[in-house]
Amino acid sequence: MAAHLSSGRVNLTALREAGRRELREFLDKCAGSKAIVWDEYLTGPFGLIAQYSLLKEHEVEKMFTLKPGRLPPADVKNIIFFVRPKLELMDIITDNVLREDRGRSPQRDFHILFVPRRSLLCEQWLKEQGVLGSFIHREQYSLDLIPFDGDLLSMESESAFKECYLESDQTSLYHAAKGLMTLQALYGTIPQIFGKGDCARHVANMMIRMKREFPGSQNSVFPVFDTLLLLDRNVDLLTPLATQLTYEGLIDEIYGIQNTYVKLPPEKFAPKKQGEGGKDLPTEPKKLQLNSAEELYAEIRDKNFNAVGSVLSKKAKIISAAFEERHHAKTVGEIKQFVSQLPHMQAARSSLANHTSIAELIKDITTSEDFFDNLTVEQEFMSGIDTDKVNNYIEDCIAQKHPLIKILRLVCLQSVCNSGLKQKVLDHYKREILQTYGYEHILTLNNLEKAGLLKPQTGGRNNYPTIRKTLRLWMDDVNEQNPNDISYVYSGYAPLSVRLAQLLARPGWRSIEEVLKMLPGPHFEERQQLPTGLQKKRQHGENRVTLVFFLGGVTYAEIAALRFLSQMEDGGTEYIIATTKLINGTTWIKSLMEKLEPAPF
């Protein structure tokens, strides 16, 4: 089931197993039949750790979604709430428990499992509501880093960026540090820690403190990772705002990938039968899982979308040639061999059909005039053209009332590429947005300013051109088909975050000290002492393994760029990626949006 987790340089199945073990232990504490009441947001992440079959083995008979009112009838002995420690969810649980029919027999036992941490505030709240005593077991399940793929871990904490940068709430940083301690317990102490940004500094400090406070956590596991690189999202605010141009990035931009699953319009996936025309088209969205367990997807996911078509047509020829082989199978042995390959060939054919359909859906959008115009403006900003004046295309889009998020992404991109906008340009945009989309968005604009995405230029100096030139963020001669640089993931723009990782590996950050000072937050290096006998002797030609942790979110295009660096012949470094959340420009801006609700009278 999880073979794709162990295919990379670091076997992430061990992390998934640890999570499953902890879950089983908790379920076994609640003896007898069980029903789980889920905080809906947790069902996706949990699905990556444990399937329903595992829950069933431990007497879980029913599953419900947490909602106000009475709990649905279920003939079980235990009701277990799986929830995030949020007060609004405690109100719903209180309602559920108080409406429970105390007269029923036998009585049901209540338990609560907080994910990823127990919260005193929530328990106090339940106590004030008079229901805390109803729970027999109150425990926590530390679901910090969830393995998404062979080289990808995510905390799936959707509000991490907003909490860190707008609310100065460092809870998610504590969870990140805890997750890293768990990783070190399984995969050995990471000898070198590099970081850039305030949040990175906090996480490193917490890790060092946790290690000091729990001396027993010093383990005798041979270190798998050589380096940990902690990067704040606000060190590179530009990358998520731009439209990703890899296959996986575009699927996420257009349809949204949730916990490795994507829902697609069903029309393209209906089986075509002769002569029936278009009747009985399915109406349910087509749900597909996307990870490297699927051979074809693993091959095309990180390619620039313009290079995907040729791979798909090549694959189609190979598969049809393989099916043709059956006509040449004469002897029993040959027929037997063909039959044994059949399941694999049929899976390959169905995978090809799915990805051809997805590519067609994406192509309809990427060939549209609007997509092209939007991309042209983005690329002009990123290459430093006209970033300091009001942009005509953005004005036209506002006048035509295009989706607000699209406008905000472009305006923020312009602001970041100009180290802030001149006051009169900024005021003009704000006025246009508020007059067109409504004054309730004033809070959103304020949030974007606080986060550093949409701000006035201070000190009258634009540092972006210097950063762009020194880090080679814009490449004119990009090769999308056979790339030789990470800039292929945005067809010209090299993600700043990944460039920092690349330069850290070779020649080291000392070569870019000046630019690092221009980017927000401190940069630092820490070393963790390894117990004697665990120092690594590198074999000749063996690659280093670096864990890059993005605090505040990472895009699929950045992941593709890091995978590209891992595969480079003379790269010398392989990357594993961890993040607080997988994001794209739309979900990221959405997490910062706030709507003023009209007063209820």
Residue pairs with C-beta under 8 A, 6 or more apart in sequence:
1 51
2 13
2 16
2 147
3 293
4 149
4 150
4 291
4 292
4 293
4 298
5 11
5 12
5 13
5 16
5 147
5 149
5 150
6 12
6 13
6 150
7 150
7 292
8 149
8 150
8 151
8 576
9 151
9 543
9 545
9 574
9 576
10 151
10 187
10 224
10 225
10 545
10 576
12 147
12 150
12 151
12 153
13 147
14 186
14 187
15 145
15 147
15 153
15 182
15 183
15 186
16 48
16 49
16 147
18 182
18 186
19 49
19 50
19 143
19 146
20 49
20 50
20 54
22 141
22 142
23 49
23 50
23 54
23 141
24 54
24 58
26 113
26 137
26 139
26 141
27 34
27 55
27 58
27 59
27 60
27 80
28 58
29 137
29 139
30 78
30 80
30 109
30 111
30 136
30 137
31 77
31 78
32 59
32 76
32 77
32 78
32 109
33 59
33 61
33 75
33 76
33 77
33 78
34 58
34 59
34 60
34 61
34 76
34 77
34 78
34 79
34 80
35 60
35 61
35 62
35 63
35 64
35 71
35 74
35 76
35 78
35 79
35 80
36 55
36 60
36 62
36 63
36 64
36 80
36 81
36 82
37 63
37 64
37 65
37 66
37 71
37 79
37 80
37 81
37 82
37 96
38 46
38 63
38 64
38 65
38 66
38 82
39 66
39 81
39 82
39 83
39 84
39 89
39 115
40 65
40 66
41 84
41 158
42 82
42 83
42 84
42 115
42 143
44 156
44 258
44 259
44 261
45 143
45 146
45 156
45 259
46 82
46 143
47 259
48 146
48 147
48 148
48 259
48 260
49 143
49 146
52 60
52 63
55 63
61 74
61 76
62 72
62 74
62 76
64 71
64 72
64 74
66 81
66 83
66 89
66 92
66 93
66 96
67 92
68 91
68 92
68 95
68 96
69 95
69 96
69 99
70 96
70 99
70 100
71 79
71 96
71 99
71 100
76 108
77 106
77 108
77 109
78 108
78 109
78 110
78 111
79 108
79 109
79 110
79 111
80 110
80 111
80 112
80 113
81 93
81 96
81 110
81 111
81 112
81 113
82 113
82 115
82 141
83 89
83 93
83 112
83 113
83 114
83 115
84 114
84 115
85 114
85 117
85 118
85 119
85 121
85 122
86 122
87 121
87 122
87 125
90 122
90 125
90 126
90 129
91 129
93 112
93 126
93 131
94 126
94 129
94 131
97 110
97 131
97 134
98 129
98 130
98 131
100 108
100 110
109 136
110 134
110 135
110 136
111 135
111 136
111 137
111 138
111 139
112 135
112 137
112 138
112 139
113 137
113 139
113 140
113 141
114 122
114 138
114 139
114 140
114 141
115 140
115 141
115 143
116 140
116 141
116 142
116 143
116 144
116 155
116 175
116 178
117 140
117 142
117 175
118 138
118 139
118 140
123 132
123 138
126 132
126 135
132 138
142 178
142 182
144 155
144 175
144 176
144 178
144 179
144 182
145 153
145 154
145 155
145 179
145 180
145 182
145 183
145 578
146 153
146 154
146 155
146 156
147 153
148 154
148 259
148 260
148 291
148 582
149 260
149 291
149 292
150 292
151 563
151 566
151 575
151 576
151 577
152 559
152 576
152 577
152 578
153 179
153 576
153 577
153 578
153 579
154 578
154 579
154 580
154 581
154 582
155 172
155 175
155 176
155 179
155 578
155 579
155 580
155 581
156 259
156 581
156 582
157 172
157 175
157 580
157 581
158 581
158 587
158 591
159 172
159 591
160 172
160 551
160 552
160 553
160 580
160 581
161 233
161 451
161 552
161 553
161 580
161 581
161 583
161 588
161 591
161 592
162 447
162 451
162 591
162 592
163 169
163 170
163 171
163 172
164 170
164 172
164 173
164 199
164 551
164 552
165 234
165 450
165 451
165 452
165 552
166 447
166 450
166 451
166 592
170 199
170 202
172 580
173 199
173 202
173 203
173 206
173 551
174 206
176 203
176 549
176 551
176 580
177 203
177 206
177 207
177 210
178 210
179 578
180 190
180 203
180 207
180 228
180 549
181 207
181 210
181 211
181 217
183 225
183 547
184 190
184 217
184 219
185 217
185 219
185 221
186 221
187 221
187 223
187 224
187 225
188 219
188 221
188 222
188 223
188 224
188 225
188 534
189 218
189 219
189 221
189 223
189 528
189 530
189 534
190 223
190 225
190 226
190 227
190 228
190 528
190 547
191 223
191 226
191 227
191 527
191 528
191 530
191 536
192 226
192 227
192 228
192 525
192 526
192 527
192 528
193 204
193 207
193 227
193 228
193 230
193 525
193 526
193 527
193 528
194 227
194 228
194 229
194 230
194 504
194 509
194 523
194 524
194 525
195 201
195 203
195 204
195 229
195 230
195 231
195 523
195 524
195 525
195 526
196 230
196 231
196 232
196 235
196 500
196 516
196 519
196 521
196 522
196 523
196 524
197 230
197 231
197 232
197 234
197 235
197 520
197 521
197 522
197 551
198 232
198 520
198 521
198 522
199 230
199 232
199 234
199 521
199 551
199 552
200 230
200 231
200 232
200 521
200 524
200 551
201 521
201 522
201 524
203 230
203 549
203 551
204 230
204 524
204 526
208 526
208 528
210 217
211 217
211 218
211 528
218 531
220 531
220 534
221 534
222 534
222 536
223 530
223 534
223 536
224 545
225 545
225 546
225 547
225 576
226 536
226 544
226 545
226 546
227 504
227 544
227 545
227 546
227 547
228 546
228 547
228 549
229 500
229 501
229 504
229 546
229 547
229 548
229 549
230 549
230 551
231 497
231 500
231 501
231 548
231 549
231 550
231 551
232 520
232 521
232 551
232 552
233 240
233 550
233 551
233 552
233 553
233 554
234 451
234 452
234 520
234 521
234 552
235 496
235 497
235 500
235 519
235 520
235 521
236 495
236 496
236 497
236 500
236 519
237 412
237 416
237 451
237 452
237 453
238 382
238 413
238 416
238 417
238 496
239 490
239 493
239 495
239 496
239 497
239 555
239 557
239 558
240 553
240 555
240 583
240 584
240 585
240 588
241 409
241 412
241 413
241 416
241 453
241 585
241 588
242 378
242 382
242 413
242 490
242 493
242 585
243 253
243 374
243 375
243 378
243 490
243 585
244 250
244 252
244 253
244 489
244 490
244 555
244 556
244 557
244 584
245 304
245 305
245 306
245 489
245 490
245 491
245 557
246 301
246 302
246 303
246 304
246 305
246 489
246 556
246 557
246 560
247 300
247 301
247 302
247 303
247 304
247 305
247 308
247 359
247 362
248 257
248 290
248 301
248 302
248 556
248 559
248 560
249 489
249 555
249 556
249 557
249 560
249 584
250 305
250 362
250 366
251 257
251 262
251 290
251 358
251 362
252 262
252 555
252 556
252 582
252 584
253 584
253 585
253 586
254 361
254 362
254 365
255 262
255 263
255 264
256 262
256 263
256 584
256 586
256 587
257 290
257 556
257 582
260 289
260 290
260 291
261 287
261 288
261 289
261 290
262 287
262 288
262 290
263 285
263 286
263 287
264 285
264 286
264 287
264 288
264 357
264 358
264 361
265 285
265 286
265 361
266 281
266 282
266 283
266 284
266 285
266 286
267 281
267 282
268 286
268 357
268 358
268 360
268 361
269 282
269 286
269 354
269 357
270 281
270 282
288 354
290 297
290 301
291 297
292 298
292 301
294 351
295 348
295 351
296 315
296 348
296 351
296 352
296 355
297 351
297 355
299 311
300 308
300 311
300 312
300 355
301 556
301 560
302 489
302 559
302 560
302 563
302 564
303 311
304 480
304 481
304 483
304 488
304 489
304 491
305 359
305 362
305 366
306 480
306 481
306 491
307 480
307 481
308 359
309 359
310 481
312 352
312 355
312 356
312 359
315 348
315 352
316 352
316 356
319 345
319 348
319 349
319 352
322 341
322 345
323 345
323 349
325 338
326 338
328 334
329 335
329 337
329 338
365 371
373 393
374 393
374 406
374 410
376 393
377 391
377 393
377 394
377 410
378 410
378 413
379 491
379 492
379 493
380 386
381 387
381 410
381 413
381 414
381 417
381 418
382 413
382 417
382 468
382 473
382 474
382 490
382 492
382 493
383 468
383 474
383 492
383 493
384 417
384 464
384 465
384 468
384 474
387 414
387 417
387 418
387 462
387 464
388 418
388 421
388 422
388 425
388 462
389 425
390 425
390 428
390 429
391 410
391 414
393 410
394 407
394 410
394 411
394 414
394 429
395 432
397 406
397 407
397 410
398 407
398 432
398 433
398 436
399 436
401 436
401 437
404 433
404 437
404 441
405 585
405 586
405 589
405 590
405 593
407 433
407 437
408 433
408 444
408 448
408 454
408 589
409 585
409 586
409 589
411 429
411 433
411 454
412 448
412 453
412 454
412 589
414 421
415 421
415 426
415 453
415 454
415 455
416 453
416 464
417 464
418 457
418 462
418 464
419 457
419 461
419 462
419 463
419 464
420 426
420 455
420 456
420 457
420 458
420 462
421 429
421 454
421 455
421 456
421 457
422 456
422 457
423 456
423 457
426 454
426 455
426 456
430 445
433 441
433 445
434 441
434 442
434 445
439 596
440 595
440 596
440 597
440 598
441 593
441 595
442 596
443 594
443 595
443 596
444 592
444 593
444 594
444 595
445 454
447 592
447 593
447 594
448 454
448 589
448 592
449 455
451 592
452 520
453 592
463 518
466 515
466 518
467 473
467 496
467 515
467 518
467 519
468 474
470 512
470 514
470 515
471 494
471 496
471 499
471 500
471 503
471 512
471 515
472 494
472 499
473 487
473 493
473 494
473 496
473 499
474 487
474 492
474 493
474 494
475 485
475 487
475 492
475 493
475 494
476 492
478 485
478 487
478 488
478 491
478 492
479 485
479 488
480 488
480 491
483 564
485 494
486 494
486 495
486 498
486 499
486 502
486 561
486 564
486 565
487 493
487 494
488 564
489 495
489 557
489 558
489 560
489 561
489 564
490 557
494 561
495 555
495 557
495 558
495 561
497 550
497 554
497 558
498 558
498 561
498 562
498 565
500 509
501 546
501 548
501 562
501 565
501 575
502 565
503 509
503 511
503 512
505 544
505 546
505 565
505 571
505 572
505 573
506 572
506 573
509 516
509 523
516 523
538 544
543 571
543 572
543 573
543 574
544 572
544 573
544 574
545 573
545 574
545 575
545 576
546 573
546 574
546 575
546 576
547 575
547 576
547 577
547 578
548 562
548 575
548 576
548 577
548 578
549 578
549 579
550 558
550 577
550 578
550 579
550 580
551 579
551 580
552 580
552 581
553 579
553 580
553 581
553 582
553 583
553 588
554 577
554 579
554 581
554 582
554 583
555 582
555 583
555 584
555 585
556 582
556 584
558 577
559 577
562 575
562 577
563 575
565 571
565 573
565 575
566 573
566 574
566 575
583 591
